[in-house]
């Protein structure tokens, strides 16, 4: 009889531990303070990049961006130690997206210096129409996140235009996406050569959350 009671007790404890684990696994990805109030999580050490991750996840959730994939870019042998935290990589809808803090301090002659906040984003596509379309869709999601003035209709119009392009677009072409977003580079689909599609753009005035 004692053996049966002990066995039942062990089963009950195992079930309670499993239930507790499931509850933790299905919780929200937004951490809370000790008082239970939600606060902005830290996904990147750089404040400009962290703002992007916070806002994108708030807007689209973890079904689109894999939080576990967020990592610092490896850099190069010439990368300065202080710049190693200014570039991160994350998987968004299965694509590698690189985000970089390209902010700088402007020093106009005869005026006080001021900070110019820039978020630079590049997305690697593939060599098929499907992968190109996925890349452009991720671009539109990010554009609507980093510039509230970039409406879905505007983003869709840009995606439609880019999908028809056969020529490479560079910064000198000055392709304006919205008031704050400028296209820096776009490699269209070229199945004959087998070159992957790629898009790079930047958002102006992307101020860290703590300075807003």
N, C-alpha and C positions, 0 to 999 in steps of 0.2 A: 504493500500500500504506500509506504514511504517513497519507494522508487517511482511509482506512478505520479505522486504529488510533485516530486522533484522534477520529473520529466515535463509535467504540465507547466511548472514554474519557469523552466528554461525556455519552453516554446513561447510563453507569454512575454518574457523579456526580449527574445529575438524579434517578435512581432513589433514590440514597442520601439526598438532601435531602428528597425527598417522603416517604420512610419515616420519617425523623426527625421531620418535621412532624406526621405522623399520630400518632406515638407521643406527642407533646406534647399534641395536641388531645384525645386520649382519656384523659388522665391524671386522677387524682382532683382534686376541687375543694379539698381540704384542703391548705394549704401546709405545707412542712416546713422545719425549721431547717437550718443548714449541716451538721449532723451526721446529717441524714436522719430525725431524730425528728419526728413530727407535733406541731403545736401549734395552739392555738385561733386561727383566722383572724379578721381584722377586716373586717367588712362595714359597720359603722356606727361613728361616732366616739363615740356615747353608749354606755356600758357596759351599761346595762339593755337597750337595743334590740339591741345586738350579741349579748348572751346569747340573746335570742329567735331571731335569725337562725342562730346556731351550733347551737342545740338543735333547731330545726325541720329544718334541713338534715341534721343527723346522724340524725334520726328518719325523715324521708321522702325525702331526696335532692333532686337538681335536676330530677327529672321533674315534681315538684309546684310547686316554687318556681323561678322564673327568676332566677338570681343576677345576671345582667346588668341586670335591671330595678330592682334596689335603688338607691334614690336619696333624697336629702334632700327633704322637703316644701318647697314654695316659700315658705311663710309668708305673712304679710300685712304691710302697711305698719306695723302696730303691734307686730309681733313683735320682741322684744328680740334683739340680735345673739347673746347667749349662749344664747338658746333655739332658734336655728336648727338646732342639731344634735340637738334633743330629739324630732324627729318625722321619720319616714321612711316611704316608700311602696315597696311591692314587689308584683309580680304573682304571685299564688298560684292555680294552676289557672285562669288567665286572668282572675281578678278583682283589682281594685285593693284592696289591704289597707294601711291606715294604722296604724302602730304609734307610740305616743308614750310617752315617759318622763314620767309624771305624779307622780313622787316628790316628797316635800316633807319639811321638818323640823318635827316636832311639838314644841311648847314648852308642856307642861302646867304649870300654876301650882304652884310649889313643888317641881318635879322637874327633873331634867336633860333637856335637849332630846335627841331621838333621831330618826333618819331613818326615814321610812315609804316603802318602795319599792313603787311602783305601775306596772304596765305596762298601758296603755290601747290597745285594738285596735278598729278599726272596719272593716267590710267592706261594700262597695257591691254590692248585687245588681242584678237587672233587673226587668222588668215581666212576666215569664212564670214559669210553674210551674217549668220547667227551670232558669232562672237563680236562682230562689229556693232550690230544692233544692241547687244547686251552692254557693250562699252558705252555707247551713246546714251542708253537708258540710265546707267550709273552716273554719267556726267550730268544728266538732267536732274537727278535726285540731289546730287551734291550742289549744283548751281542754285536750286531752290532752297537749300539749307543755308549756304553761306551768304546769300543776298536775298533778304525778304522781299525786295522789290522785283526779283525775278519770278514772275508768275509761271504756273505750269504751262499756260498757253504760249508764253514767250519761249520757254525752254523747249517745248514741243516743236515750235517753228524753227528753232536753231537746229534741233536734231534732224528734222526733215530736210533742211538745207544741206547739212553736212553729209547726210547719207547719199545725197545726189552728187556730191563733189568728187571729182577725179584728180584734182590738183592739190598739192600740198599747201597748207596755210601756215605761214610763219608770223612772228610778232610784227614784222615790218608791214604786213598786210592790214594790221590794225582792225581785227575782227572783234567788234564790240558785241558781247552777249547781253549785257544789261548795264545799268549805271555803274556797278562796281566790278563786274566781271569782264575780263578781256582774254581772248583766246591767244595763247602763245605759240601753239603748234598743233597741227592736225595732219596725221598721215592717213590718207584714204585707203580703202581696200584695193589691193592690186594682186589679184589671184595669179596672174601670169608670172610675176616676179616672186611671189610668196612672201612679201614683206608684211609683217604684222601691223595692224592699225594701232595708232596711239594718239592720245589727246592730252594736251597740257594747257592749263589755264590758271589765272590768278584772280584773287578777290582783293580789292583795295579796301582799306579802312576796316580790316577785320581785327577789331580791338579785343584783347583778352577780357574775359568776363569780369575779373576783379577790377578792371580799369573803366568799365562801362558806367 
